[in-house]
């Protein structure tokens, strides 16, 4: 029964260097922004120069700022992040969980605009 016998370490094959795949010229930064968060409150903030986006859970402010600059060709003056927790819901006699999300409030310089719709 060779399955259960301990074997000596075999010689490992040499490691091959990883080659970068040719992808989007924007790189991984595009995946930072999921979608614009369109609500009444977001529309009021957009008039004042602050835009709201849903972003990926693992991104930080610097990555979000670079993604906005790459996608919309505007430079953000400030980026704030809000983490909304999961909420419990009760619909049709069933308990459930509505997943939370991560929002980014992106403030632009005066004169800069983003066309979302």
CORWO-V150010 format. One record per backbone hydrogen bond with DSSP energy under -0.5 kcal/mol. NH is the residue of the N-H (numbers start at 0). CO is the residue of the C=O. If there is no record, write none. Layout:
nh=NH co=CO
nh=NH co=CO
This chain:
nh=3 co=0
nh=22 co=20
nh=26 co=23
nh=28 co=25
nh=29 co=26
nh=30 co=27
nh=31 co=28
nh=32 co=29
nh=33 co=31
nh=33 co=53
nh=34 co=53
nh=36 co=51
nh=37 co=35
nh=38 co=36
nh=42 co=38
nh=43 co=39
nh=44 co=40
nh=45 co=41
nh=46 co=42
nh=47 co=43
nh=47 co=44
nh=48 co=45
nh=49 co=44
nh=50 co=105
nh=52 co=103
nh=53 co=34
nh=54 co=101
nh=55 co=31
nh=58 co=55
nh=63 co=59
nh=64 co=60
nh=65 co=61
nh=66 co=62
nh=67 co=63
nh=68 co=64
nh=69 co=65
nh=70 co=66
nh=71 co=67
nh=72 co=68
nh=73 co=67
nh=75 co=73
nh=76 co=106
nh=77 co=106
nh=79 co=104
nh=81 co=102
nh=83 co=81
nh=83 co=100
nh=86 co=97
nh=88 co=95
nh=90 co=93
nh=93 co=90
nh=95 co=88
nh=97 co=86
nh=98 co=96
nh=100 co=83
nh=101 co=54
nh=102 co=81
nh=103 co=52
nh=104 co=79
nh=105 co=50
nh=105 co=103
nh=106 co=77
nh=106 co=104
nh=107 co=48
nh=108 co=74
nh=111 co=108
nh=115 co=113
